[in-house]
Amino acid sequence: MSTMLAVTSLFGSSFLSATLLPGNSEILLIGLLSSGSASPLLLVAAASFGNTLGGITNIIIGRLLPGLKPQRGLNTAMAWLNRFGPAALLLSWLPVVGDVLCVLAGWLRMPWGPVVFFLCIGKTIRYAVLTVITLQGISWWS
């Protein structure tokens, strides 16, 4: 697989993973790291960038919503955002709750700068940790 195809596929998968659509970017990242299709740093950058853009998409969706009805996970996410502000988006990588955090950050009209900063940091840390664990596992099994 070419490097360009690997990076583009991971970017697309990570973008979809950050929205409500399935993307399975973690599985693809592990597969690409195992095959050596591209440098780990490039793969982490592509996954982080795509996942951050997907999170920003959720924030924009939140800004477009007129009102929200109480739903499962909504109260927890709202409590985190009220307590920690944009820093709560460090947890935006969590399944289900992370999507709700992004939508609520948009709905609450939180400031763009801190929201995007914490969103990007949280998603990058997730992919960096997964990469380190995968590479450590590969070297251990080799």
C-alpha positions in Angstrom: 0.0 0.0 0.0 1.4 3.4 -0.9 2.0 6.0 1.8 -0.4 8.4 0.3 -3.2 5.9 0.2 -2.5 4.8 3.8 -2.5 8.4 5.1 -5.6 9.3 3.1 -7.5 6.2 4.3 -6.6 6.9 7.9 -7.6 10.5 7.6 -11.0 9.6 6.2 -11.6 6.9 8.7 -10.6 9.1 11.6 -12.9 11.9 10.3 -15.8 9.5 10.2 -15.0 8.1 13.6 -15.4 11.6 15.2 -18.9 12.0 13.7 -21.8 9.8 14.5 -20.8 7.5 11.6 -18.7 4.4 12.1 -15.0 4.7 11.1 -12.9 2.3 13.1 -9.8 4.5 12.8 -8.0 2.8 15.7 -8.2 -0.6 14.0 -6.9 1.0 10.7 -4.1 2.8 12.6 -2.9 -0.4 14.2 -3.0 -2.2 10.9 -1.1 0.5 9.1 1.5 0.6 11.9 1.9 -3.2 11.7 2.4 -3.1 8.0 4.8 -0.2 8.1 2.9 1.6 5.3 3.9 5.0 6.6 5.9 6.6 9.4 4.2 6.5 12.8 4.4 10.3 13.1 2.7 10.9 9.8 -0.1 8.4 10.7 -0.7 10.0 14.1 -0.8 13.5 12.4 -3.3 12.3 9.8 -5.5 10.5 12.3 -5.4 13.5 14.7 -6.2 16.0 12.0 -9.1 14.0 10.6 -10.5 13.3 14.0 -10.2 16.9 15.0 -12.0 18.0 11.9 -14.8 15.5 12.6 -15.1 16.9 16.1 -15.3 20.4 14.7 -18.1 19.2 12.4 -20.0 18.1 15.6 -19.4 21.5 17.1 -20.9 23.2 14.1 -23.9 20.8 14.2 -24.3 21.8 17.9 -24.3 25.5 16.9 -27.1 24.9 14.4 -29.3 23.1 16.9 -32.2 25.2 18.2 -32.6 23.3 21.5 -31.8 20.0 23.1 -34.0 17.6 24.9 -32.8 15.6 27.9 -31.1 12.4 26.7 -28.9 9.7 28.1 -25.4 11.0 28.5 -26.5 14.6 28.0 -26.6 15.5 31.7 -23.1 14.0 32.3 -21.6 15.8 29.4 -23.3 19.1 30.3 -22.0 18.8 33.9 -18.4 18.2 32.6 -18.7 21.3 30.3 -20.1 23.5 33.0 -17.5 22.4 35.5 -14.4 22.3 33.3 -15.3 24.5 30.3 -13.5 23.9 27.0 -10.9 21.7 28.8 -13.6 19.0 29.1 -13.0 18.4 25.4 -9.8 16.6 26.3 -12.3 13.7 26.7 -13.8 14.2 23.3 -12.2 10.9 22.1 -14.5 8.9 24.4 -17.1 6.8 22.6 -20.6 8.4 22.6 -19.9 10.9 25.4 -17.2 12.6 23.3 -19.6 13.3 20.4 -22.1 14.7 22.9 -19.4 16.9 24.4 -18.6 18.3 21.0 -22.2 19.0 20.1 -22.9 20.6 23.5 -19.8 22.8 23.2 -21.2 24.1 19.9 -24.7 24.5 21.4 -23.3 26.4 24.4 -21.4 28.7 21.9 -18.1 28.1 23.7 -15.2 30.1 22.3 -13.6 28.6 19.2 -9.9 28.9 20.2 -10.0 27.0 23.5 -12.5 24.5 22.1 -10.4 23.6 19.1 -7.2 23.6 21.2 -8.4 21.1 23.8 -10.3 19.0 21.1 -7.0 18.6 19.1 -4.9 17.8 22.2 -7.3 15.2 23.4 -7.6 13.4 20.1 -3.8 13.6 19.4 -3.0 12.1 22.8 -5.3 9.2 22.1 -3.7 8.3 18.8 -0.2 8.9 20.2 -0.8 6.5 23.1 -2.3 3.9 20.8 0.7 4.2 18.5 3.2 3.8 21.3 1.4 0.8 22.7 1.2 -0.8 19.2 4.8 -0.2 18.4 5.9 -1.5 21.8 3.7 -4.6 21.2 5.2 -5.1 17.7 8.8 -4.9 19.1 7.9 -7.2 21.9 6.5 -9.9 19.6 9.4 -9.6 17.1 
